[in-house]
Amino acid sequence: MLSSITRLTPADHRRVPWKNGGGVTTELAVEPAADGRPDGRFVWRVSIADVVEPGPFSAFPGYDRLIAVVEGDGMRLSVDGAPPVERRRLDPAFAFPGEAPVWCEPTAGPIRDVNLMVDRASATGALTLLAGPAAHRAAGDVLLVHALAGMLTVTLAGGEALAVPAGHSLLLRDVAALVEVPDGAEGVCAEVQRR
């Protein structure tokens, strides 16, 4: 795959209803399946969802999911009948299989979470939350860096530095980068590696 750099603004984001009809997610970026199947399958997707009340997650059979709280207090997740797991704002991402039944309950009012989903037959993924001051060396076939607050700097292997303002994303293909988050800023980095 040829290396490429794409800037994504809030105008590029797409609002998509949840599969189960329980809410709406904002797609930051998505890569449709190469075969163009009409069932809506994708290789990977990064999205941000608002959760205002307890309820089930949509099922995504065949996908691995990573989720983390980026706004609000936190949430409890009950996955496939296991005891609930509590995740607080900016805790490390929580991984679970997309086909597992999941019940989500915000712990103290509405939350916003970021999700990375990857088709497990095609790719693996990692989701890293960054609260400044912080730096993260990212590598993969696909990188998506999203600024949650403040201004992030993404420095490419060749030394070029790119600014990512709050609410914007940088989509990198076949490029390694250093993601720098200054004090007071927050961001998220999704890394996708093809199998």
TAVENBEL-V971272 format. One record per backbone hydrogen bond with DSSP energy under -0.5 kcal/mol. CO is the residue of the C=O (numbers start at 0). NH is the residue of the N-H. If there is no record, write none. Layout:
co->CO nh->NH
co->CO nh->NH
This chain:
co->3 nh->172
co->5 nh->170
co->7 nh->168
co->8 nh->11
co->8 nh->12
co->9 nh->12
co->13 nh->26
co->15 nh->24
co->17 nh->20
co->22 nh->17
co->23 nh->49
co->24 nh->15
co->24 nh->26
co->25 nh->27
co->25 nh->47
co->26 nh->13
co->28 nh->45
co->29 nh->31
co->30 nh->42
co->30 nh->43
co->32 nh->35
co->36 nh->39
co->40 nh->32
co->42 nh->118
co->43 nh->30
co->44 nh->116
co->45 nh->27
co->45 nh->28
co->46 nh->114
co->47 nh->25
co->48 nh->50
co->48 nh->112
co->49 nh->51
co->50 nh->110
co->54 nh->103
co->59 nh->62
co->61 nh->119
co->62 nh->97
co->63 nh->117
co->64 nh->95
co->65 nh->115
co->66 nh->93
co->67 nh->113
co->68 nh->89
co->70 nh->111
co->72 nh->88
co->73 nh->106
co->73 nh->107
co->74 nh->86
co->75 nh->104
co->76 nh->78
co->76 nh->84
co->77 nh->79
co->77 nh->102
co->78 nh->81
co->84 nh->76
co->86 nh->74
co->87 nh->68
co->87 nh->90
co->93 nh->66
co->95 nh->64
co->96 nh->99
co->97 nh->59
co->100 nh->79
co->101 nh->56
co->102 nh->77
co->103 nh->54
co->104 nh->75
co->108 nh->107
co->110 nh->50
co->111 nh->69
co->111 nh->70
co->112 nh->48
co->113 nh->67
co->114 nh->46
co->115 nh->65
co->116 nh->44
co->117 nh->63
co->117 nh->119
co->118 nh->121
co->118 nh->122
co->121 nh->194
co->123 nh->192
co->125 nh->190
co->126 nh->92
co->127 nh->188
co->129 nh->186
co->131 nh->183
co->133 nh->180
co->135 nh->137
co->135 nh->178
co->137 nh->176
co->140 nh->173
co->141 nh->191
co->142 nh->171
co->143 nh->145
co->143 nh->189
co->144 nh->169
co->145 nh->147
co->145 nh->187
co->146 nh->166
co->148 nh->185
co->149 nh->151
co->150 nh->181
co->151 nh->163
co->152 nh->154
co->152 nh->179
co->153 nh->155
co->153 nh->161
co->154 nh->177
co->155 nh->158
co->159 nh->155
co->161 nh->153
co->163 nh->151
co->164 nh->167
co->167 nh->146
co->168 nh->7
co->169 nh->144
co->169 nh->171
co->170 nh->5
co->171 nh->142
co->172 nh->3
co->175 nh->156
co->176 nh->137
co->176 nh->178
co->177 nh->154
co->177 nh->179
co->178 nh->135
co->179 nh->152
co->179 nh->181
co->180 nh->132
co->180 nh->133
co->181 nh->184
co->184 nh->131
co->185 nh->147
co->185 nh->148
co->186 nh->129
co->187 nh->145
co->188 nh->127
co->189 nh->143
co->190 nh->125
co->191 nh->140
co->191 nh->141
co->192 nh->123
